[in-house]
Amino acid sequence: MSAAAAPAPPAPPALIDIGANLTHESFAPDLDAVLARAAAAGVVQLMVTGADHESSRRAIALAAAHPGVLYATAGVHPHHAAAHGPPDRDALAELVSRPQVVAVGECGLDYFRDFSPRPAQRAAFLAQLQIAVDARKPVFLHQRDAHADFVAILADYAPRLAGGVAHCFTGGPAELEHYLALGLAVGVTGWVCDERRGSALRDAVPRMPADRLMIETDAPYLLPRDLVPLPRSRRNEPAYLAHVARAVAALRGERPEDLAATTTRNAQRLFGLATATNS
């Protein structure tokens, strides 16, 4: 008589990656395998980040090819703000209107790199906030070394916005409080796993209200520093979201499966994603 088959291991908790740059060239050779690994790790839905008109179009195309799993943002990152003038705004508004687009952005300010002049960054940010108000879609926000201007601009729009998330939040408790006061959610990446640079974020994570917290990889960037083994390519990918979830849960004193349920529910609510489970 043969022994009974061992029971199948439980499915990993369902996770949503709210920010993955799947249009990046590094994913071109093996995107199907990347998505398969993400699904095996419990990542049931992903938002593909648009950073300019071209990447937004490609994000929309990916989302259209994977309905119910991939969704898109459409916007102009501050690095590309100089190339986004008034004639481009109608084109961006049309992209935002597509059903695959669940948020406007990545938009905001970046005074660390200053790849675009600051006046151009502010003009592009204001334009996208108005597009978001008109479209009644949330904003997917970027801020680096521009906190004062960022908060001042958002304060004028926050009452009219359909919500938003501070993507790839790396600040500490003081910045967190400003963002919460504006009604924003916060997205936490593998930055939280970096003992060199992530101390402020690690202090802030336990203070994040459960209903404002989301997680993301920002793949192919921000590979968790404490991931074992590290991939030879050093490319981050959505499958590593489970590692980020465990790190965030540990800092909050929560079970990973509870953290997963909370962040998944938050993402579905803010971005209007279809309910999905990992079965």
Secondary structure, 3 states (H helix, E strand, C coil): CCCCCCCCCCCCCCEEEEEECCCCHHHCCCHHHHHHHHHHCCEEEEEECCCCHHHHHHHHHHHHHCCCCEEEEECCCHHHHHHCCHHHHHHHHHHHCCCCEEEEEEEEEECCCCCCCHHHHHHHHHHHHHHHHHHCCCEEEEEECCHHHHHHHHHHHHHHCCCEEECCCCCCHHHHHHHHHCCCEEEECHHHHCCCCCHHHHHHHHHCCHHHEEECCCECCCCCCCCCCCCCCCCCCHHHHHHHHHHHHHHHCCCHHHHHHHHHHHHHHHHCCCCCCCC
